[in-house]
Amino acid sequence: MVEIISKRDGSRREDVAMKRLIEQNRATITRLADHISGGSYSAGKAPKPKRRQKASSSIPSAAQGRPSKQAPVSASASTGG
């Protein structure tokens, strides 16, 4: 015997039942995931604060430039001797 599988619109009955089961038990699933992961499951799901970006310009100012790579001159070296 041959089964004819045709494509149809909408979700499969099994998928709908599984989604409903997961949604009904979401609190228990989250609690177990937190217990297993030591709380990092919910920590990863929590919204992270967005960092403020500084206004950037196309020409960097002197304050934004790279620090010089010159070694500091010690007092004994500058006296010559």
C-alpha positions in Angstrom: 0.0 0.0 0.0 1.2 3.5 -0.8 0.5 6.5 1.3 0.0 9.7 -0.6 1.4 12.7 1.3 0.2 16.0 0.0 1.3 19.4 1.1 -1.4 21.4 2.9 -1.7 24.8 4.5 -1.2 25.3 8.2 0.8 23.5 10.9 0.6 19.8 11.4 -1.5 18.5 14.3 1.6 17.2 16.1 3.3 20.5 15.8 0.4 22.4 17.2 0.1 20.0 20.1 3.8 20.3 20.9 3.8 24.1 20.8 0.8 24.1 23.2 2.6 21.7 25.6 5.7 23.9 25.6 3.8 27.1 26.2 1.8 25.6 29.0 4.9 24.4 30.7 7.2 27.4 29.9 7.7 28.3 33.6 8.8 24.8 34.5 11.1 24.5 31.5 12.7 27.9 32.3 13.2 26.9 36.0 14.8 23.6 35.0 17.1 25.3 32.4 18.2 27.8 35.1 18.8 25.0 37.6 20.9 23.0 35.1 22.9 26.1 33.8 23.3 27.7 37.2 21.1 30.7 36.2 22.9 31.5 33.0 19.9 30.6 30.9 17.8 33.5 32.2 20.8 35.8 32.3 21.4 35.2 28.6 17.7 35.9 27.9 17.7 39.2 29.8 17.9 42.4 27.7 21.3 43.9 27.8 21.7 47.6 28.2 22.7 49.3 25.0 26.0 51.1 25.1 26.0 54.8 24.1 28.1 55.5 21.1 30.2 58.6 20.9 29.5 60.9 18.0 32.2 60.2 15.5 33.6 62.7 13.0 35.5 62.1 9.9 38.5 64.1 11.2 39.8 63.0 14.6 40.8 65.7 17.0 44.1 65.8 18.8 42.5 64.5 22.0 41.3 61.4 20.1 44.7 60.7 18.5 47.1 57.9 19.4 49.3 58.4 22.4 53.0 58.9 21.5 55.2 55.8 21.8 58.2 57.8 23.1 59.7 56.4 26.3 59.8 58.9 29.2 63.1 60.5 29.8 64.5 60.0 33.3 66.3 62.8 35.1 69.7 61.0 35.2 69.7 60.4 31.5 68.9 64.0 30.6 71.7 65.5 32.6 74.3 63.8 30.5 76.3 62.4 33.1 
